Amino acid sequence: MLSLGIIYFMLFAIIAAFGFLGKYIAELKGRNPMEGFLLGIFLGLLGVLIEAVLPRK
């Protein structure tokens, strides 16, 4: 069985990955990277998808 610390670390890593993926997509589209990062952090995969379909600036 996984310890609670490992589970928290994995959860943090997944959340951070969504944040940085959203940031990366926002930078590619010329949008504010913080917008993409926060969408990825707070909404996860849905936030990354939202950032992907937003229009370029």
C-alpha positions, -999 to 999 in steps of 0.1 A, spaced: 0 0 0 12 35 -8 20 58 20 1 90 23 33 111 15 37 93 -18 1 99 -27 4 136 -19 35 139 -39 19 122 -69 -11 145 -66 11 175 -64 31 163 -95 0 158 -115 -14 192 -106 19 209 -114 21 191 -147 -14 204 -157 -3 239 -147 29 239 -167 11 223 -197 -15 251 -196 13 277 -193 31 262 -223 -1 262 -245 -8 298 -235 27 309 -245 23 292 -279 -9 311 -285 5 344 -274 -17 346 -243 -7 354 -207 12 324 -194 -1 330 -158 -36 325 -172 -28 291 -186 -9 281 -155 -38 290 -132 -64 273 -154 -43 242 -154 -38 242 -117 -74 249 -107 -93 231 -134 -68 204 -144 -74 187 -177 -105 209 -183 -84 240 -178 -58 228 -203 -85 221 -228 -101 255 -223 -67 272 -229 -62 251 -260 -95 263 -276 -92 299 -266 -83 322 -296 -48 335 -302 -41 371 -291 
